[in-house]
């Protein structure tokens, strides 16, 4: 690693001094003043927030986090929750495998660790749904261990600070080495949050505010004028488009027919509308014989690896209809559109036009 003109210790101290004044307030965070007075973060809240924040923004997560912690304030409460209740509260956050792993992890912690999270990286990464980044973040933030936390914000900061032009993801090991070199043994939890805050608020993807950055002077990319173009990324392949049909059926009394998706796969374990497979040439497969009406509009939604276009059909349930295995007839007064995954809620919204 190249020697930096400013020592790693000085860089860390400068960033922590900035964080002491500019730390973002978040419902799961213990700020620097409170932490200095002896308040310690709740590992459950740190874990929950980190899982929710995976591939999602802070703004999108706050309301979900507050609802979750009001309903399930401790890991044991979450471990005892019904799967369907947790999946319903998660609806709209996306990446539903996270919710399934959330329950698995809560139950392991409650049953095998008596409700106490392991305090070191090695124990945390062995838990369901916790990968290297999350294990490092929990270990640093909740337990003040000097682990190297590397998310997208930190990658961007490190790439600019050191003017690294090799594209992601190949450059990740180099950026992690830079991040590890700067991680201090004193206040590592505050430092981890500080460097993420720096990327989120100052060293932003577009138009970084270099003039007010605590690392302005030693930043090589600022000096060379390359900051806005870093980090470079390997171009992604175009996303394919898949197609399908979705069927919205309601009884004369206003009850809705829903179907629970298989545990594995997209939207795993979630309740949604019956529908066809999603592929290049889907086949219409209505859940029962009826006079299905084309709503004349389509649902468009984008997942991580593909775009989806759904044709929407609607019909009235026969008076003598009996749900098949995997189907549920949800009473009008119990039906909550907000409990549906986003793509399914988009289809429901078409019925109200």
ZATOR-750396 format. One record per atom (N, C-alpha, C): z, y, x; residue in one letter. Coordinates in steps of 0.001 Angstrom, whole numbers, padded with zeros to 6 digits, always signed. Example, Ala and Ser with C-alpha at 12.3 -4.5 7.8 and 13.67 -1.06 7.14 Angstrom:
<pts>
+007800-005690+013190A
+007800-004500+012300A
+007800-003300+013200A
+007080-002250+012850S
+007140-001060+013670S
+007870+000030+012900S
</pts>
This chain:
<pts>
+000000-001193+000846X
+000000+000000+000000X
+000000+001243+000881X
-000774+002254+000473X
-000839+003481+001248X
+000460+004271+001110X
+000852+004905+002202X
+002034+005764+002144X
+001725+006999+001307X
+002631+007331+000426X
+002461+008515-000403X
+003080+009699+000328X
+002469+010904+000231X
+003039+012066+000920X
+004428+012439+000405X
+004765+012037-000795X
+006112+012223-001327X
+006730+010841-001461X
+008002+010675-001068X
+008624+009364-001097X
+008758+008841-002519X
+008805+007532-002634X
+008985+006901-003945X
+010292+007367-004576X
+011331+007488-003772X
+012628+007935-004291X
+012534+009338-004873X
+011813+010227-004165X
+011682+011603-004656X
+010858+011656-005940X
+009796+010860-005994X
+008972+010811-007201X
+009799+010346-008397X
+010590+009313-008198X
+011428+008795-009279X
+012449+009831-009729X
+013067+010498-008777X
+014063+011519-009123X
+013422+012675-009882X
+012242+013090-009454X
+011546+014180-010146X
+011218+013791-011583X
+010775+012542-011778X
+010423+012092-013128X
+011666+011995-014006X
+012765+011483-013460X
+013998+011379-014239X
+014539+012758-014609X
+014405+013727-013721X
+014841+015090-014044X
+014008+015650-015196X
+012720+015362-015193X
+011846+015785-016298X
+012248+015090-017593X
+012521+013787-017504X
+012895+012996-018680X
+014208+013485-019282X
+015142+013886-018447X
+016431+014366-018956X
+016265+015558-019890X
+015198+016293-019717X
+014938+017460-020569X
+013933+017166-021680X
+012984+016296-021410X
+011842+016140-022310X
+011747+014765-022983X
+012760+013944-022888X
+012698+012599-023496X
+012384+012683-024980X
+011463+011833-025422X
+011165+011771-026859X
+012338+011143-027606X
+012553+011592-028837X
+013570+010987-029687X
+012919+009899-030532X
+013509+008719-030494X
+013002+007579-031253X
+014181+006854-031883X
+013978+006244-033054X
+015121+005633-033758X
+015764+004472-033009X
+015071+003876-032067X
+015629+002743-031307X
+016134+003176-029925X
+015905+004411-029544X
+016201+004854-028184X
+017593+005465-028067X
+018271+005152-026976X
+019469+005881-026566X
+019003+006890-025522X
+019086+008171-025858X
+018576+009213-024974X
+019373+009338-023689X
+018841+010094-022730X
+019491+010169-021409X
+020897+010754-021449X
+021155+011718-022324X
+022498+012301-022400X
+023501+011283-022913X
+023130+010596-024000X
+024025+009578-024558X
+024223+008436-023574X
+023154+008069-022890X
+023269+006962-021939X
+024185+007342-020778X
+024092+008580-020331X
+024951+009032-019237X
+026421+009048-019643X
+026676+009183-020949X
+028058+009203-021433X
+028602+007810-021707X
+027779+006778-021459X
+028252+005413-021600X
+027709+004647-022779X
+026897+005272-023623X
+026304+004570-024770X
+025223+003631-024258X
+025242+002391-024738X
+024266+001409-024291X
+023332+001018-025433X
+022057+000784-025132X
+021118+000410-026187X
+021475-000950-026792X
+021120-001129-028049X
+021281-002409-028730X
+020071-003278-028388X
+020247-004393-027684X
+019098-005227-027299X
+018248-005667-028487X
+018898-005901-029638X
+018145-006287-030840X
+017157-005195-031233X
+017600-003951-031238X
+016741-002846-031628X
+015633-002608-030597X
+015964-002784-029320X
+014943-002628-028282X
+013892-003725-028416X
+014343-004959-028588X
+013405-006074-028771X
+012515-005853-029983X
+013108-005504-031122X
+012345-005305-032350X
+011313-004195-032172X
+011721-003090-031557X
+010780-001988-031365X
+009645-002386-030426X
+009954-003105-029365X
+008908-003485-028415X
+007896-004441-029045X
+008373-005366-029879X
+007439-006276-030556X
+006564-005486-031523X
+007171-004572-032272X
+006404-003775-033226X
+005393-002873-032524X
+005738-002378-031340X
+004882-001418-030644X
+003692-002061-029940X
+003637-003386-029880X
+002518-004046-029222X
+001220-003685-029937X
+000319-003019-029237X
-000994-002620-029738X
-000891-001744-030985X
+000201-000988-031080X
+000427-000102-032221X
+001090+001170-031713X
+000930+002275-032432X
+001470+003547-031978X
+002916+003741-032435X
+003623+004625-031735X
+004994+004960-032118X
+005025+005523-033533X
+004077+006396-033860X
+004051+007011-035192X
+003911+005959-036281X
+003109+004922-036032X
+002909+003880-037040X
+004131+002984-037185X
+004927+002868-036137X
+006028+001904-036121X
+007321+002449-036722X
+007563+003744-036619X
+008879+004303-036966X
+009366+003888-038347X
+008546+004055-039365X
+008987+003725-040731X
+009262+002231-040878X
+008414+001405-040270X
+008638-000042-040334X
+009961-000400-039677X
+010205+000179-038507X
+011438-000122-037774X
+012664+000256-038604X
+012624+001415-039218X
+013791+001862-039981X
+014013+000989-041212X
+012921+000557-041864X
+013077-000358-043013X
+013640-001697-042568X
+013107-002242-041473X
+013584-003527-040962X
+015066-003472-040634X
+015486-002440-039918X
+016874-002390-039459X
+017845-002038-040586X
+017364-001377-041629X
+018227-001189-042803X
+018437-002515-043522X
+017365-003284-043622X
+017437-004548-044365X
+018073-005656-043531X
+017772-005674-042227X
+018290-006716-041329X
+018874-006024-040097X
+020086-005509-040168X
+020650-004680-039084X
+020997-005442-037810X
+021118-006769-037884X
+021449-007575-036701X
+020482-008737-036600X
+020389-009300-035409X
+019434-010392-035207X
+019771-011594-036090X
+021060-011814-036356X
+021437-012910-037239X
+020963-012701-038662X
+020934-011440-039107X
+020428-011135-040444X
+018942-011451-040529X
+018209-011081-039499X
+016775-011359-039488X
+016520-012857-039403X
+017321-013557-038609X
+017150-015005-038470X
+017339-015726-039803X
+018202-015190-040658X
+018489-015827-041945X
+017529-015400-043052X
+016607-014491-042758X
+015706-013962-043776X
+014664-014989-044183X
+014155-014844-045397X
+013046-015670-045865X
+011761-015242-045161X
+010957-016220-044777X
+009709-015912-044084X
+008852-014940-044886X
+008713-015198-046181X
+007866-014364-047016X
+008345-012924-047089X
+009660-012721-047088X
+010202-011361-047127X
+009858-010594-045850X
+009970-011278-044704X
+009665-010630-043432X
+008170-010325-043335X
+007333-011270-043744X
+005892-011037-043691X
+005492-009886-044607X
+006147-009779-045755X
+005843-008688-046681X
+006239-007347-046090X
+007394-007274-045430X
+007815-006018-044810X
+006901-005642-043639X
+006331-006662-043005X
+005453-006426-041851X
+004067-005962-042290X
+003680-006216-043536X
+002318-005963-044013X
+001877-004552-043673X
+000694-004453-043064X
+000150-003166-042661X
+000268-002893-041181X
+001183-003580-040497X
+001332-003381-039048X
+000283-004164-038263X
-000294-005195-038886X
-001336-005964-038219X
-000802-006944-037188X
-001731-007731-036609X
-001383-008732-035596X
-000206-009583-036103X
-000453-010311-037190X
+000628-010953-037932X
+001299-012097-037181X
+000673-012588-036120X
+001352-013594-035293X
+002639-013019-034717X
+002674-011691-034531X
+003893-011065-034022X
+005053-011274-034991X
+004779-011167-036286X
+005842-011330-037283X
+006345-012767-037311X
+005426-013720-037179X
+005850-015126-037159X
+006703-015403-035921X
+006267-014875-034765X
+007057-015066-033543X
+008371-014303-033592X
+008391-013195-034319X
+009620-012416-034486X
+010695-013295-035122X
+010319-013995-036171X
+011272-014883-036847X
+011691-016031-035936X
+010724-016625-035244X
+011062-017727-034338X
+012052-017280-033275X
+011783-016102-032701X
+012647-015590-031641X
+014038-015275-032180X
+014109-014628-033336X
+015414-014287-033927X
+016237-015544-034166X
+015591-016604-034620X
+016322-017839-034916X
+016782-018544-033655X
+015976-018476-032589X
+016410-019057-031313X
+017620-018286-030780X
+017555-016954-030816X
+018667-016142-030313X
+019929-016392-031147X
+019756-016479-032469X
+020919-016682-033339X
+021526-018067-033168X
+020671-019077-033049X
+021159-020456-033040X
+021527-020955-031651X
+020759-020568-030636X
+020975-021106-029297X
+021765-020175-028377X
+021779-018874-028720X
+022472-017901-027862X
+023563-017153-028622X
+023937-017678-029784X
+025003-017091-030596X
+024772-015606-030874X
+023489-015250-031088X
+023151-013884-031456X
+023133-012892-030314X
+023212-013371-029072X
+023223-012483-027902X
+021939-012699-027096X
+021168-011652-026906X
+019926-011768-026145X
+020211-012007-024671X
+019424-012867-023996X
+019541-012977-022539X
+019342-011604-021900X
+020045-011334-020813X
+019992-009995-020224X
+019066-009889-019020X
+018363-010983-018687X
+017486-010957-017514X
+016074-011397-017908X
+015115-010989-017111X
+013697-011262-017363X
+013448-012749-017595X
+014010-013604-016761X
+013727-015040-016837X
+014158-015629-018182X
+015297-015208-018686X
+015751-015701-019978X
+014961-015127-021121X
+014577-013867-021025X
+013843-013219-022105X
+012434-013780-022249X
+011755-014012-021133X
+010364-014460-021223X
+010255-015880-021763X
+011351-016606-021757X
+011341-017962-022309X
+011434-017970-023836X
+011710-016822-024439X
+011843-016750-025890X
+010479-016655-026564X
+010354-017153-027807X
+009062-017094-028515X
+008564-015661-028677X
+007284-015462-028396X
+006649-014169-028636X
+006930-013102-027605X
+007676-013418-026556X
+007987-012423-025523X
+007180-012736-024267X
+006264-011819-023925X
+005442-011973-022739X
+005981-011153-021591X
+005242-011078-020485X
+005727-010383-019288X
+006087-008919-019525X
+005220-008170-020227X
+005542-006768-020453X
+006809-006623-021285X
+006894-007354-022393X
+008040-007207-023292X
+009329-007641-022609X
+009277-008722-021847X
+010472-009173-021129X
+010937-008118-020135X
+010001-007510-019419X
+010363-006468-018460X
+010933-005245-019167X
+010309-004855-020291X
+010761-003664-021010X
+012164-003853-021566X
+012440-005006-022176X
+013776-005254-022732X
+014803-005313-021608X
+014469-006011-020536X
+015392-006144-019419X
+015742-004778-018828X
+014728-003915-018686X
+014968-002593-018108X
+015692-001680-019087X
+015161-001557-020296X
+015678-000555-021235X
+017030-000963-021807X
+017166-002234-022208X
+018415-002669-022842X
+019508-002989-021831X
+019111-003497-020654X
+020116-003990-019701X
+020096-003260-018357X
+019246-002243-018234X
+019203-001401-017026X
+018920-002202-015764X
+018025-003178-015881X
+017610-003940-014706X
+016315-003343-014153X
+016135-003334-012829X
+014964-002684-012216X
+013692-003521-012317X
+013262-003792-013532X
+012025-004527-013750X
+010856-003549-013821X
+009679-004026-013464X
+008476-003194-013495X
+007835-003277-014873X
+007810-002153-015573X
+007251-002089-016928X
+005853-001488-016830X
+004858-002221-017324X
+003462-001788-017179X
+002750-001899-018523X
+002707-000787-019263X
+001899-000751-020476X
+000688+000142-020223X
-000079+000441-021265X
-001273+001253-021083X
-000976+002639-020551X
+000131+003225-020998X
+000501+004550-020502X
+000810+004523-019008X
+001557+003509-018589X
+001942+003411-017172X
+000707+003119-016311X
-000181+002279-016817X
-001421+002006-016071X
-002199+003294-015820X
-002285+004112-016843X
-003033+005367-016709X
-002362+006294-015699X
-001047+006417-015771X
-000314+007272-014832X
-000510+006784-013397X
-000375+005493-013177X
-000495+004951-011822X
-001919+005097-011291X
-002911+004859-012156X
-004301+004986-011715X
-004592+006411-011269X
-004044+007397-011966X
-004296+008789-011615X
-003453+009232-010416X
-002190+008844-010413X
-001316+009241-009305X
-001894+008784-007975X
-002489+007575-007963X
-003010+006997-006718X
-004538+007038-006636X
-005183+007643-007641X
-006644+007791-007663X
-007348+006445-007467X
-006956+005484-008280X
-007555+004151-008217X
-008786+004097-009118X
-009924+003732-008558X
-011181+003748-009311X
-011694+002367-009679X
-011059+001324-009207X
-011468-000008-009655X
-011149-000119-011142X
-012053-000688-011952X
-011826-000693-013401X
-010793-001724-013840X
-010182-001425-014985X
-009344-002410-015671X
-010246-003465-016293X
-009791-004705-016405X
-008441-005188-016082X
-008249-005655-014636X
-009313-005641-013828X
-009209-006182-012466X
-008178-005439-011624X
-007973-004150-011898X
-007074-003341-011070X
-005606-003484-011472X
-005310-004221-012516X
-003927-004343-012998X
-002934-004736-011898X
-003220-005738-011069X
-002240-006091-010023X
-001945-004927-009074X
-002957-004132-008765X
-002755-002976-007885X
-001860-001946-008574X
-002131-001685-009846X
-001338-000700-010590X
+000098-001189-010753X
+000276-002478-010943X
+001634-003014-011063X
+002386-002875-009739X
+001685-003070-008639X
+002332-002906-007327X
+002768-001454-007128X
+001917-000511-007518X
+002300+000902-007438X
+003531+001171-008306X
+003517+000640-009539X
+004626+000870-010462X
+005918+000259-009928X
+005816-000923-009341X
+007005-001582-008789X
+007583-000775-007626X
+006713-000197-006815X
+007158+000584-005662X
+007966+001816-006095X
+007647+002351-007278X
+008314+003562-007749X
+009543+003278-008613X
+009727+002023-009053X
+010850+001702-009932X
+012159+001786-009155X
+013078+002668-009561X
+014317+002855-008792X
+015375+001831-009162X
+016327+001632-008303X
+017457+000746-008618X
+018495+001476-009458X
+018518+002809-009396X
+019425+003610-010215X
+018681+004096-011461X
+019272+003902-012626X
+018703+004321-013912X
+017313+003723-014174X
+017098+002440-013915X
+015767+001883-014157X
+015359+001895-015624X
+016337+001800-016532X
+016005+001854-017948X
+015474+003209-018360X
+016144+004264-017912X
+015655+005616-018194X
+014303+005847-017521X
+014158+005334-016298X
+012893+005526-015588X
+011734+004854-016334X
+011951+003631-016824X
+010897+002915-017553X
+010436+003724-018755X
+011401+004305-019470X
+011040+005100-020641X
+010414+006429-020224X
+010854+006959-019101X
+010318+008235-018620X
+008847+008121-018258X
+008471+007070-017553X
+007077+006957-017119X
+006172+006661-018312X
+006691+005948-019319X
+005902+005742-020540X
+005767+007042-021316X
+006838+007835-021376X
+006774+009136-022043X
+005791+010060-021330X
+005775+010011-020008X
+004860+010849-019241X
+003412+010555-019641X
+003088+009265-019744X
+001730+008899-020125X
+001403+009262-021565X
+002404+009176-022431X
+002171+009431-023854X
+002064+010916-024184X
+002729+011767-023398X
+002809+013181-023776X
+002133+014144-022796X
+002044+013787-021523X
+001472+014674-020506X
+000198+014091-019912X
+000289+012897-019390X
-000849+012246-018725X
-001650+011459-019758X
-002138+012162-020768X
-002799+011550-021918X
-004226+011117-021573X
-004808+010236-022387X
-006158+009750-022062X
-007184+010872-021931X
-007134+011839-022831X
-008063+012959-022774X
-007284+014252-022533X
-007855+015122-021755X
-007268+016439-021467X
-005818+016355-021019X
-005521+015635-019930X
-004138+015572-019448X
-003611+016964-019087X
-002332+017183-019403X
-001710+018498-019161X
-001159+018554-017747X
-002036+018530-016778X
-001624+018450-015370X
-000742+019621-014951X
-000936+020794-015549X
-000200+021979-015133X
+001295+021888-015354X
+001737+021034-016300X
+003174+020919-016570X
+003705+019528-016222X
+002950+018778-015448X
+003363+017419-015088X
+004349+017452-013916X
+005443+016691-014007X
+006397+016660-012886X
+005816+016026-011631X
+004722+015287-011771X
+004057+014695-010616X
+002748+015420-010295X
+002646+016663-010678X
+001414+017422-010499X
+000994+017483-009027X
+001895+017864-008145X
+001527+018090-006741X
+001107+016815-006020X
+001853+015705-006152X
+001452+014503-005411X
+000331+013696-006078X
-000156+014103-007249X
-001161+013305-007958X
-002520+013424-007280X
-003008+012341-006734X
-004266+012353-005985X
-005467+012638-006891X
-005431+012099-008103X
-006569+012310-008999X
-006660+013775-009429X
-005518+014436-009589X
-005557+015867-009927X
-006180+016657-008785X
-005760+016335-007571X
-006286+017048-006405X
-007803+016858-006290X
-008274+015643-006580X
-009700+015348-006436X
-010509+015648-007691X
-009831+016023-008761X
-010523+016348-010006X
-011038+015152-010766X
-010454+013971-010517X
-010941+012747-011156X
-010031+012249-012276X
-008933+012965-012564X
-007955+012472-013533X
-008556+012134-014899X
-009413+012996-015482X
-009910+012684-016834X
-010710+011388-016933X
-011266+010920-015810X
-012102+009710-015876X
-011332+008426-015555X
-010037+008557-015297X
-009231+007390-014943X
-008229+007062-016045X
-007874+005788-016205X
-008408+004642-015468X
-009781+004231-015989X
-010579+003714-015098X
-011879+003197-015509X
-011699+001815-016140X
-012599+001485-017046X
-012491+000213-017750X
-013826-000510-017749X
-013759-001817-017625X
-014967-002628-017737X
-015494-002523-019159X
-016774-002202-019352X
-017299-002044-020717X
-017071-003297-021557X
-016688-003069-022813X
-016452-004187-023717X
-017757-004609-024391X
-017846-005882-024702X
-019002-006379-025431X
-018935-005860-026871X
-020079-005588-027493X
-020071-005136-028890X
-019410-006177-029798X
-018659-005701-030776X
-018006-006621-031712X
-019015-007160-032718X
-018991-008468-032994X
-019862-009007-034037X
-019330-008630-035419X
-020159-008806-036422X
-019763-008559-037811X
-019766-009872-038573X
-018679-010121-039289X
-018592-011295-040153X
-018556-010841-041614X
-018874-011779-042501X
-018989-011451-043917X
-018193-012468-044740X
-017845-012063-045950X
-017110-012974-046817X
-017014-012435-048229X
-016348-013210-049089X
-016091-012841-050477X
-014595-012898-050723X
-014125-012026-051599X
-012715-012028-051968X
-012643-011921-053489X
-011678-012638-054082X
-011629-012789-055539X
-010297-012296-056089X
-010362-011270-056927X
-009171-010690-057538X
-009119-011120-058996X
-008095-011897-059336X
-007963-012421-060692X
-006619-012018-061274X
-006659-011596-062545X
-005461-011107-063221X
-005388-011689-064622X
-004183-012014-065053X
-003997-012541-066398X
-004004-011410-067420X
-004058-011778-068685X
-004017-010779-069749X
-002710-009994-069722X
-001660-010603-069192X
-000347-009938-069109X
-000200-009084-067851X
-001214-009111-066976X
-001162-008283-065775X
-000653-008989-064537X
-000525-010337-064593X
-000082-011088-063418X
-001273-011344-062489X
-001017-011349-061173X
-002084-011494-060179X
-002036-012861-059510X
-003220-013405-059244X
-003323-014670-058505X
-003463-014366-057014X
-002491-014846-056236X
-002533-014684-054783X
-002524-016044-054112X
-002896-016057-052853X
-002992-017308-052097X
-002392-017080-050716X
-001524-018006-050292X
-000928-017868-048964X
-001862-018472-047923X
-002165-017674-046903X
-003075-018136-045868X
-002364-019123-044935X
-003131-019996-044266X
-002515-020941-043325X
-001700-020220-042260X
-000680-020889-041733X
+000187-020257-040731X
-000579-019855-039481X
-001568-020636-039108X
-002335-020328-037905X
-003586-019550-038282X
-003988-018644-037406X
-005193-017860-037647X
-004870-016456-038109X
-005909-015672-038365X
-005737-014288-038783X
-004952-014191-040085X
-004068-013239-040157X
-003217-013008-041334X
-002395-014251-041673X
-002071-015047-040649X
-001371-016302-040858X
-000070-016136-041623X
+000107-016943-042671X
+001329-016940-043454X
+001428-015821-044471X
+000408-014956-044542X
+000458-013819-045449X
-000117-014179-046818X
+000422-013535-047861X
-000163-013643-049192X
-001344-012682-049292X
-002436-013158-049870X
-003609-012314-050074X
-004441-012863-051211X
-005600-012321-051373X
-006485-012789-052440X
-007209-014055-052008X
-007474-014971-052922X
-008342-016104-052591X
-009693-015585-052108X
-010293-016346-051216X
-011573-015879-050697X
-012324-016961-049970X
-013495-016595-049487X
-014353-017519-048755X
-013993-017498-047278X
-014662-018345-046517X
-014584-018250-045062X
-015252-016946-044620X
-014878-016457-043439X
-015502-015259-042879X
-016436-015694-041769X
-017724-015553-041991X
-018694-015964-040974X
-020014-015220-041186X
-021062-015669-040501X
-022350-014977-040579X
-023017-015129-041933X
-022810-016280-042577X
-023464-016549-043861X
-022474-017233-044801X
-021539-016486-045365X
-020504-017095-046212X
-021055-017623-047532X
-020351-018598-048073X
-020703-019179-049364X
-019710-018702-050409X
-020231-018326-051577X
-019328-017923-052661X
-018536-019142-053120X
-017219-019043-053042X
-016344-020155-053437X
-015225-019626-054321X
-015532-019272-055591X
-014500-018746-056485X
-013360-019749-056661X
-012134-019269-056853X
-010987-020172-056987X
-010952-020923-058320X
-011733-020478-059301X
-011862-021182-060582X
-013119-020660-061277X
-013596-021409-062249X
-014789-021000-062989X
-014447-019856-063940X
-015224-018784-063854X
-014998-017640-064725X
-016211-016723-064644X
-016213-015705-065459X
-017276-014708-065441X
-016921-013662-064396X
-017174-013991-063124X
-016790-013105-062031X
-017690-011883-061996X
-017066-010704-061917X
-017794-009453-061896X
-017812-008870-060494X
-018990-008380-060101X
-019129-007697-058817X
-018637-006264-058999X
-017635-005862-058223X
-017089-004512-058363X
-018026-003433-057829X
-019122-003852-057217X
-020103-002884-056762X
-019697-002103-055535X
-018725-002608-054826X
-018274-001960-053592X
-017835-003048-052626X
-017765-002712-051361X
-017377-003701-050369X
-016226-003180-049524X
-015456-004107-049014X
-014342-003790-048111X
-014844-003899-046681X
-014581-002877-045915X
-014911-002906-044486X
-013616-002781-043702X
-013448-003678-042732X
-012221-003695-041945X
-012558-004191-040547X
-011832-003706-039567X
-012074-004112-038185X
-010842-004790-037610X
-011033-005996-037109X
-009999-006723-036385X
-010261-006558-034880X
-009410-007161-034080X
-009531-006992-032631X
-010890-007446-032110X
-011391-008558-032633X
-012589-009158-032045X
-013828-009083-032930X
-013722-008558-034153X
-014907-008493-035003X
-014707-007504-036145X
-015844-007050-036698X
-015852-006261-037919X
-015991-007221-039100X
-015416-006846-040235X
-015469-007700-041424X
-015972-006890-042610X
-016899-007480-043369X
-017386-006892-044619X
-017177-007910-045729X
-016433-007528-046763X
-016123-008426-047872X
-016735-007905-049167X
-017412-008783-049895X
-017845-008482-051251X
-016695-008816-052198X
-016434-007950-053167X
-015261-008091-054029X
-015696-008509-055429X
-015071-009570-055922X
-015316-010064-057274X
-014007-010011-058060X
-014111-009821-059373X
-012915-009802-060210X
-013170-010572-061498X
-012083-011117-062054X
-012183-011875-063306X
-010808-011942-063949X
-010779-012340-065222X
-009506-012543-065915X
-009139-014014-065834X
-007864-014288-065596X
-007399-015675-065529X
-007466-016326-066906X
-007884-017579-066977X
-007825-018303-068248X
-006376-018391-068754X
-006205-018444-070040X
-004858-018480-070622X
-004071-019696-070158X
-004777-020814-069908X
-004096-022057-069519X
-004140-022300-068011X
-004378-021253-067216X
-004541-021429-065776X
-003252-021889-065113X
-003372-022856-064218X
-002257-023343-063420X
-002615-023190-061941X
-001805-022484-061148X
-002121-022308-059727X
-002186-023638-058988X
-003104-023724-058038X
-003190-024892-057167X
-002210-024742-056012X
-002121-025794-055202X
-001260-025744-054018X
-001681-024582-053130X
-000712-023812-052696X
-000983-022659-051852X
-001215-021381-052624X
-001402-021490-053936X
-001607-020305-054761X
-000307-019909-055459X
-000179-018642-055764X
+000994-018140-056470X
+000555-017143-057533X
+001165-017246-058719X
+000926-016282-059777X
+002064-015267-059719X
+001759-014078-059247X
+002779-013051-059033X
+002868-012169-060275X
+004049-012124-060876X
+004245-011367-062103X
+003984-009880-061873X
+003524-009239-062912X
+003136-007833-062823X
+004261-006970-062244X
+005486-007228-062676X
+006602-006391-062234X
+007037-006718-060794X
+006613-007876-060273X
+006979-008261-058907X
+005888-007936-057887X
+004720-007580-058387X
+003581-007359-057483X
+003713-006012-056769X
+003649-006074-055427X
+003716-004864-054600X
+002472-004799-053714X
+001531-003925-054016X
+000345-003823-053144X
+000703-003579-051683X
+001810-002889-051419X
+002207-002583-050045X
+002577-003822-049249X
+002836-004951-049955X
+003165-006196-049261X
+001926-006952-048800X
+000760-006478-049192X
-000480-007132-048798X
-000927-006668-047417X
-001603-007534-046656X
-002237-007059-045421X
-003234-005952-045754X
-003504-005100-044781X
-004338-003920-045031X
-005689-004275-045617X
-006351-005303-045098X
-007677-005651-045603X
-007606-006089-047066X
-006527-006763-047459X
-006365-007191-048845X
-006009-006003-049750X
-005257-005066-049204X
-004908-003877-049987X
-006150-003016-050232X
-007063-002994-049288X
-008313-002262-049493X
-009083-002847-050675X
-009072-004168-050804X
-009759-004802-051938X
-009054-004436-053252X
-007730-004452-053259X
-006979-004076-054462X
-007290-002645-054877X
-007403-001748-053906X
-007657-000346-054212X
-008965-000155-054965X
-009925-001060-054750X
-011200-000951-055462X
-011052-001196-056958X
-010014-001935-057356X
-009829-002226-058786X
-009300-001009-059537X
-008841-000003-058789X
-008239+001164-059462X
-009201+002344-059527X
-010439+002122-059103X
-011413+003213-059152X
-011886+003450-060588X
</pts>
